[in-house]
Amino acid sequence: MAKWSRGSSVSGTIKDARAAIDTHEYDKAVRILHELEKDDPDAYKINEYLGWAYLNVKNFEKCEHYFNRLVGLFPDDLSAKVWLGRAYFNQRKYDEADEIYKAVREIDPEYGPGVEYHGYNYYERGDFKNASEAFRELTQIDPNYVYGHHWLGRSLHDLGEFEAALLALSRALEIAYSWDEPWWYLARSHQNLDNDDLALQGFERYYEFTDKKDWAWYGKAGVYYKNKEYEKTRDLLLKSVEINDDMLHFWSFLGDVYDELEDYEKAVEAYRKTIAIDMKYYWGWYGLGSALCDLEQYDKSDAAYGEAAKLSPEAGLPWADIAYNYFKREDYEKAEEYLQKAEGVEKDLKEVMCYRARIALKQGDKESAYELLLALVASNAPCKACLPDKDDFEEIWKEDAFKELSKESEFATPKTN
């Protein structure tokens, strides 16, 4: 939080203060405004500009103070209320901001800033439905306001309404073709609709207009990864980390790719880099546990999964995978202990059924394994890592009921582990 020295005064007019704000000289602006405030503390512009200055230096408490004062002095001024809402928003006081924006919209439903910032408040809270409704209203208030269309598209994308998102984002690009952000969400929407060529074209346009080339490669990598083109995915992600080696999502994704390429040593390096960036990132620890398991370093794998379990106590998967490590050690009693622990945290976890089926097969209980496998196929459980060994699986797979159920499942193609 910025602190301002009041030790020396700077003389100037309100115009000088505004000029200082426009040139981002916020320290100078604040000094001028505090001098002016001594003689006229209730002046609209003095309080407004002080609020702006403190907003820009992220001193949100002082920003709130001056906009609150402004609202008190000018209770009918909608602009002051919206700015106060922004002060609350930036302090994550979303309930207070929501009350302000609702009040503004009740007074004037077509006051654009009130609708717009209410939309941002909804979006930040993860309420994408209400956010999309607010931004849709904004596009009706001003059909040529690019932010309305863009944020409508983003909200619809996050709701999973990808076709509708494409329409909104395309409209945003009609207004501002060279703005990079709509291209990103346009590409992601195409990707989610399996329009891979259009997704790649969107990421190419994003690359053309953005300064964030690392994210452009990351976006394209996601398309290639979905199509199991892992070498291309790896090469793009290596470009991303070359530009920005402090982005955990790049390293975590790279770890996943190395895992698919069965380059487990490299996967371990990538996941360790992820964890070095953020020790509290669940997927970094979980991925590390998986890669260490593939290297048969089971004790280290157990420890990594344990860290993941601490970070996400509601997740049963780390405990299930510790059970798998004990299965690999042929300690089936200990494996069952951890499977029960996983069930106690997260019920109906498909991996628990997978591992129990594998244990049953190893112990010669094919009837129990068969029942578990039928249940897994019926739920189309995507548990590639825990499929039974090929020979055992094929013997059960010959059963008519199992074969019929497995036609559209990953289980239809037996794989070894």
C-alpha positions as CSV (number, residue, x, y, z in Angstrom):
1,M,0.0,0.0,0.0
2,A,1.5,3.3,-1.0
3,K,2.2,5.9,1.6
4,W,2.6,9.6,0.8
5,S,5.0,11.9,2.5
6,R,3.2,15.1,3.6
7,G,6.5,16.7,4.6
8,S,6.7,19.2,1.7
9,S,4.0,21.0,-0.1
10,V,3.5,21.4,-3.8
11,S,1.4,24.3,-5.0
12,G,-0.8,24.0,-8.0
13,T,-4.3,24.2,-9.3
14,I,-6.9,21.5,-9.8
15,K,-5.9,21.5,-13.5
16,D,-2.3,20.8,-12.5
17,A,-3.5,17.9,-10.4
18,R,-5.5,16.5,-13.3
19,A,-2.5,16.9,-15.6
20,A,-0.3,15.0,-13.1
21,I,-2.9,12.1,-13.0
22,D,-3.0,12.0,-16.8
23,T,0.8,11.7,-17.0
24,H,0.8,9.0,-14.2
25,E,2.5,11.4,-11.7
26,Y,0.3,10.3,-8.9
27,D,2.7,11.4,-6.1
28,K,2.7,14.9,-7.5
29,A,-1.1,14.9,-7.9
30,V,-1.7,13.7,-4.4
31,R,0.5,16.5,-3.0
32,I,-1.3,19.2,-5.0
33,L,-4.7,17.8,-4.0
34,H,-4.0,17.6,-0.3
35,E,-2.9,21.2,-0.3
36,L,-6.1,22.2,-2.1
37,E,-8.1,20.0,0.2
38,K,-7.1,22.1,3.2
39,D,-9.0,25.1,1.9
40,D,-11.9,23.2,0.2
41,P,-12.3,19.7,1.6
42,D,-15.8,19.3,0.1
43,A,-15.0,20.1,-3.5
44,Y,-16.2,17.5,-5.9
45,K,-13.1,17.4,-8.1
46,I,-10.6,17.3,-5.2
47,N,-12.3,14.2,-3.7
48,E,-12.8,12.6,-7.1
49,Y,-9.1,13.1,-8.2
50,L,-7.8,11.9,-4.9
51,G,-9.9,8.8,-5.2
52,W,-8.5,8.3,-8.7
53,A,-4.9,8.8,-7.7
54,Y,-5.2,6.4,-4.8
55,L,-7.0,3.9,-7.0
56,N,-4.1,3.9,-9.5
57,V,-1.5,3.4,-6.8
58,K,-3.6,0.6,-5.3
59,N,-4.1,2.3,-2.0
60,F,-7.7,1.1,-2.0
61,E,-8.5,2.1,1.6
62,K,-7.8,5.8,0.9
63,C,-9.5,5.4,-2.5
64,E,-12.6,4.1,-0.6
65,H,-12.4,7.0,1.9
66,Y,-12.5,9.7,-0.8
67,F,-15.2,8.1,-2.9
68,N,-17.3,7.5,0.2
69,R,-16.9,11.1,1.1
70,L,-17.9,12.1,-2.5
71,V,-21.1,9.9,-2.3
72,G,-21.9,11.5,1.1
73,L,-21.5,15.0,-0.4
74,F,-23.3,14.3,-3.7
75,P,-25.7,11.4,-3.0
76,D,-27.4,11.7,-6.4
77,D,-24.2,11.4,-8.4
78,L,-24.2,8.0,-10.0
79,S,-20.5,8.3,-11.2
80,A,-19.4,8.7,-7.6
81,K,-21.3,5.6,-6.6
82,V,-19.7,3.5,-9.3
83,W,-16.3,4.7,-8.3
84,L,-17.0,3.7,-4.7
85,G,-18.1,0.3,-6.0
86,R,-14.8,0.0,-7.7
87,A,-13.0,0.8,-4.5
88,Y,-14.9,-2.0,-2.8
89,F,-14.3,-4.4,-5.7
90,N,-10.5,-3.9,-5.6
91,Q,-10.6,-4.8,-1.9
92,R,-12.7,-7.9,-2.7
93,K,-15.6,-6.4,-0.8
94,Y,-17.9,-7.9,-3.4
95,D,-21.1,-7.8,-1.3
96,E,-20.6,-4.0,-0.7
97,A,-19.9,-3.5,-4.3
98,D,-22.9,-5.5,-5.3
99,E,-25.2,-3.3,-3.1
100,I,-23.8,-0.1,-4.7
101,Y,-24.2,-1.4,-8.3
102,K,-27.7,-2.6,-7.6
103,A,-28.7,0.8,-6.3
104,V,-27.2,2.5,-9.3
105,R,-29.1,0.2,-11.7
106,E,-32.3,0.7,-9.9
107,I,-31.9,4.5,-10.2
108,D,-31.0,4.3,-13.9
109,P,-31.1,0.9,-15.6
110,E,-29.4,2.3,-18.7
111,Y,-26.5,3.9,-16.9
112,G,-23.7,2.0,-18.7
113,P,-20.9,2.2,-16.1
114,G,-23.3,0.8,-13.4
115,V,-24.2,-2.2,-15.6
116,E,-20.6,-2.7,-16.7
117,Y,-19.0,-2.8,-13.3
118,H,-21.8,-4.8,-11.9
119,G,-20.9,-7.4,-14.6
120,Y,-17.3,-7.3,-13.5
121,N,-18.3,-7.9,-9.9
122,Y,-20.4,-10.9,-10.9
123,Y,-17.6,-12.3,-13.0
124,E,-15.0,-12.0,-10.3
125,R,-17.2,-13.9,-8.0
126,G,-17.6,-16.7,-10.5
127,D,-21.3,-15.9,-11.1
128,F,-20.9,-16.1,-14.9
129,K,-24.7,-16.3,-15.5
130,N,-25.5,-12.9,-13.9
131,A,-22.3,-11.5,-15.4
132,S,-23.4,-12.6,-18.9
133,E,-26.8,-11.0,-18.3
134,A,-25.3,-7.7,-17.2
135,F,-22.9,-7.6,-20.2
136,R,-25.7,-8.5,-22.6
137,E,-27.6,-5.5,-21.2
138,L,-24.5,-3.4,-21.8
139,T,-24.4,-4.4,-25.5
140,Q,-28.0,-3.3,-25.8
141,I,-27.3,0.0,-24.1
142,D,-24.3,0.6,-26.4
143,P,-24.1,-1.8,-29.4
144,N,-20.7,-0.4,-30.4
145,Y,-19.0,-0.7,-26.9
146,V,-16.4,-3.4,-27.5
147,Y,-15.9,-4.3,-23.8
148,G,-19.6,-5.3,-23.5
149,H,-19.3,-7.8,-26.4
150,H,-15.9,-9.1,-25.2
151,W,-17.0,-9.7,-21.6
152,L,-20.3,-11.2,-22.7
153,G,-18.2,-13.6,-24.8
154,R,-15.9,-14.4,-21.8
155,S,-18.8,-15.0,-19.5
156,L,-20.5,-17.3,-22.0
157,H,-17.2,-19.1,-22.6
158,D,-16.9,-19.7,-18.8
159,L,-20.5,-20.9,-18.7
160,G,-19.7,-23.5,-21.4
161,E,-21.9,-21.8,-23.9
162,F,-19.3,-21.8,-26.6
163,E,-21.4,-21.2,-29.7
164,A,-23.0,-18.1,-28.1
165,A,-19.5,-17.0,-26.9
166,L,-18.3,-17.1,-30.5
167,L,-21.0,-14.8,-31.6
168,A,-20.2,-12.2,-28.9
169,L,-16.5,-12.4,-29.4
170,S,-16.8,-12.1,-33.2
171,R,-18.8,-8.9,-32.7
172,A,-16.1,-7.6,-30.4
173,L,-13.5,-8.3,-33.1
174,E,-15.7,-6.5,-35.7
175,I,-15.3,-3.4,-33.5
176,A,-11.6,-3.9,-32.5
177,Y,-10.0,-6.5,-34.8
178,S,-6.5,-6.0,-33.4
179,W,-7.4,-6.4,-29.8
180,D,-5.7,-9.6,-28.6
181,E,-8.0,-10.7,-25.7
182,P,-11.1,-11.6,-27.8
183,W,-8.9,-13.7,-30.1
184,W,-7.8,-15.7,-27.1
185,Y,-11.3,-16.5,-26.0
186,L,-12.5,-17.0,-29.6
187,A,-9.7,-19.6,-30.0
188,R,-10.5,-21.3,-26.7
189,S,-14.2,-21.5,-27.6
190,H,-13.4,-23.1,-31.0
191,Q,-11.1,-25.5,-29.1
192,N,-13.9,-26.6,-26.8
193,L,-16.1,-27.2,-29.8
194,D,-13.4,-29.4,-31.4
195,N,-12.9,-26.8,-34.2
196,D,-9.2,-27.4,-34.1
197,D,-8.2,-25.6,-37.3
198,L,-10.2,-22.5,-36.3
199,A,-8.7,-22.7,-32.8
200,L,-5.2,-22.7,-34.3
201,Q,-6.1,-19.8,-36.5
202,G,-7.4,-17.9,-33.5
203,F,-4.3,-18.5,-31.6
204,E,-2.3,-17.3,-34.6
205,R,-4.2,-14.0,-34.6
206,Y,-3.7,-13.7,-30.9
207,Y,0.0,-14.2,-31.4
208,E,0.0,-11.5,-34.1
209,F,-1.6,-8.9,-31.8
210,T,-0.4,-9.7,-28.3
211,D,2.8,-9.0,-26.4
212,K,2.2,-12.3,-24.6
213,K,3.8,-14.6,-27.1
214,D,4.3,-17.2,-24.4
215,W,0.6,-17.5,-23.9
216,A,0.0,-17.8,-27.7
217,W,2.2,-20.8,-27.8
218,Y,0.6,-22.2,-24.7
219,G,-2.8,-21.9,-26.3
220,K,-1.7,-23.7,-29.5
221,A,0.0,-26.4,-27.4
222,G,-3.4,-27.2,-25.9
223,V,-4.8,-28.0,-29.3
224,Y,-2.0,-30.3,-30.2
225,Y,-2.1,-32.0,-26.8
226,K,-5.8,-32.8,-27.2
227,N,-4.9,-34.5,-30.6
228,K,-2.0,-36.4,-28.9
229,E,0.6,-34.6,-30.9
230,Y,2.9,-34.5,-27.9
231,E,6.2,-33.6,-29.6
232,K,4.6,-30.5,-31.1
233,T,3.0,-29.7,-27.7
234,R,6.4,-30.0,-26.0
235,D,8.2,-27.8,-28.5
236,L,5.7,-25.0,-28.1
237,L,5.8,-25.2,-24.3
238,L,9.5,-25.0,-24.4
239,K,9.2,-21.8,-26.3
240,S,6.8,-20.5,-23.6
241,V,9.1,-21.3,-20.7
242,E,12.1,-19.8,-22.6
243,I,10.2,-16.5,-22.5
244,N,8.7,-16.8,-19.1
245,D,10.2,-19.5,-16.9
246,D,8.2,-18.3,-13.8
247,M,4.7,-19.4,-15.0
248,L,3.6,-22.5,-13.1
249,H,0.9,-23.4,-15.7
250,F,3.6,-23.7,-18.4
251,W,5.7,-26.0,-16.3
252,S,2.8,-28.1,-15.0
253,F,1.6,-28.6,-18.6
254,L,5.1,-29.5,-19.7
255,G,5.3,-32.1,-17.0
256,D,2.1,-33.6,-18.3
257,V,3.5,-33.7,-21.8
258,Y,6.7,-35.4,-20.7
259,D,4.6,-37.9,-18.8
260,E,2.7,-38.7,-22.0
261,L,6.1,-39.0,-23.9
262,E,7.2,-41.4,-21.1
263,D,10.2,-39.1,-20.4
264,Y,9.6,-39.3,-16.7
265,E,12.9,-37.8,-15.6
266,K,12.0,-34.6,-17.6
267,A,8.5,-34.8,-16.1
268,V,9.9,-34.8,-12.6
269,E,12.1,-31.7,-13.4
270,A,9.1,-29.9,-14.8
271,Y,6.9,-30.6,-11.8
272,R,9.7,-29.7,-9.4
273,K,10.0,-26.3,-11.2
274,T,6.2,-25.9,-10.9
275,I,6.4,-26.5,-7.1
276,A,9.4,-24.1,-6.8
277,I,7.2,-21.4,-8.3
278,D,4.3,-22.2,-5.9
279,M,4.7,-24.7,-3.1
280,K,0.9,-24.7,-2.6
281,Y,0.0,-25.7,-6.2
282,Y,-1.9,-29.0,-5.9
283,W,-1.3,-30.2,-9.4
284,G,2.4,-29.7,-9.1
285,W,2.7,-32.1,-6.2
286,Y,0.2,-34.5,-7.7
287,G,2.0,-34.6,-11.1
288,L,5.3,-35.1,-9.3
289,G,3.9,-38.1,-7.4
290,S,2.7,-39.6,-10.7
291,A,6.1,-39.2,-12.4
292,L,8.0,-40.6,-9.5
293,C,5.6,-43.6,-9.5
294,D,6.5,-44.2,-13.1
295,L,10.1,-44.1,-12.2
296,E,9.3,-46.7,-9.5
297,Q,10.5,-44.3,-6.8
298,Y,7.5,-45.2,-4.6
299,D,8.6,-43.7,-1.3
300,K,9.2,-40.3,-2.9
301,S,6.0,-40.6,-4.8
302,D,4.1,-41.3,-1.6
303,A,5.6,-38.1,-0.1
304,A,4.6,-36.0,-3.1
305,Y,1.0,-37.4,-3.1
306,G,0.9,-36.7,0.7
307,E,1.7,-33.1,0.0
308,A,-1.1,-32.9,-2.6
309,A,-3.5,-34.4,-0.1
310,K,-2.6,-31.8,2.5
311,L,-3.3,-29.0,0.0
312,S,-6.6,-30.5,-1.1
313,P,-8.2,-32.3,1.9
314,E,-11.4,-33.0,0.0
315,A,-9.6,-34.9,-2.8
316,G,-9.4,-38.6,-2.5
317,L,-7.2,-39.1,-5.6
318,P,-3.8,-38.7,-3.9
319,W,-4.7,-41.4,-1.3
320,A,-5.9,-43.7,-4.0
321,D,-2.6,-43.2,-5.9
322,I,-0.6,-44.0,-2.7
323,A,-2.7,-47.2,-2.7
324,Y,-1.6,-47.8,-6.2
325,N,2.1,-47.4,-5.2
326,Y,1.5,-50.1,-2.5
327,F,-0.2,-52.3,-5.2
328,K,3.0,-52.0,-7.3
329,R,5.0,-53.0,-4.2
330,E,2.6,-56.0,-3.9
331,D,1.5,-54.9,-0.4
332,Y,-2.2,-55.4,-1.0
333,E,-3.2,-55.0,2.6
334,K,-1.6,-51.5,2.8
335,A,-3.1,-50.7,-0.6
336,E,-6.6,-51.5,0.7
337,E,-5.9,-49.3,3.8
338,Y,-5.3,-46.3,1.6
339,L,-8.2,-47.1,-0.7
340,Q,-10.5,-46.9,2.3
341,K,-8.9,-43.6,3.2
342,A,-9.6,-42.3,-0.3
343,E,-13.2,-43.5,0.0
344,G,-13.6,-41.7,3.3
345,V,-12.6,-38.4,1.6
346,E,-14.3,-38.8,-1.8
347,K,-17.0,-41.3,-2.5
348,D,-17.5,-43.1,-5.8
349,L,-13.9,-42.4,-6.9
350,K,-13.4,-44.4,-10.1
351,E,-9.7,-44.9,-9.4
352,V,-10.6,-46.8,-6.2
353,M,-12.7,-49.2,-8.3
354,C,-9.9,-49.6,-10.8
355,Y,-7.3,-50.4,-8.2
356,R,-9.6,-52.8,-6.3
357,A,-10.2,-54.6,-9.6
358,R,-6.4,-54.9,-10.2
359,I,-5.8,-56.2,-6.6
360,A,-8.6,-58.7,-7.1
361,L,-7.1,-60.0,-10.3
362,K,-3.7,-60.3,-8.7
363,Q,-5.2,-62.3,-5.8
364,G,-7.1,-64.5,-8.2
365,D,-10.6,-63.2,-7.4
366,K,-11.7,-62.7,-11.0
367,E,-15.4,-62.6,-10.1
368,S,-15.0,-59.5,-8.0
369,A,-12.7,-58.0,-10.6
370,Y,-15.3,-58.7,-13.3
371,E,-18.0,-56.9,-11.3
372,L,-15.8,-53.9,-10.7
373,L,-14.8,-53.7,-14.4
374,L,-18.4,-53.9,-15.5
375,A,-19.3,-51.0,-13.3
376,L,-16.3,-49.0,-14.6
377,V,-17.2,-49.5,-18.2
378,A,-20.9,-48.6,-17.5
379,S,-19.7,-45.3,-16.1
380,N,-17.1,-44.9,-19.0
381,A,-14.4,-44.2,-16.3
382,P,-11.3,-42.6,-18.0
383,C,-8.7,-44.4,-15.8
384,K,-5.9,-45.1,-18.3
385,A,-3.3,-45.3,-15.6
386,C,-5.0,-48.0,-13.6
387,L,-6.2,-50.4,-16.3
388,P,-5.6,-54.1,-15.5
389,D,-2.7,-55.8,-17.1
390,K,-3.3,-56.8,-20.6
391,D,-3.4,-60.6,-20.2
392,D,-5.8,-60.5,-17.2
393,F,-8.0,-57.8,-18.9
394,E,-8.3,-59.7,-22.2
395,E,-9.5,-62.9,-20.4
396,I,-12.4,-60.9,-18.8
397,W,-12.9,-58.8,-21.9
398,K,-14.0,-61.9,-23.8
399,E,-17.2,-62.1,-21.8
400,D,-20.1,-61.0,-24.0
401,A,-21.6,-58.6,-21.4
402,F,-18.3,-56.9,-20.9
403,K,-17.5,-56.8,-24.6
404,E,-20.8,-55.1,-25.4
405,L,-20.5,-52.5,-22.6
406,S,-16.9,-51.7,-23.6
407,K,-17.5,-50.8,-27.2
408,E,-17.4,-47.0,-26.7
409,S,-15.0,-47.1,-23.7
410,E,-11.3,-46.8,-23.3
411,F,-11.4,-50.3,-22.0
412,A,-12.2,-51.5,-25.5
413,T,-8.5,-51.3,-26.3
414,P,-6.4,-53.1,-23.7
415,K,-3.3,-51.4,-22.6
416,T,-0.4,-52.5,-20.5
417,N,0.8,-50.3,-17.6
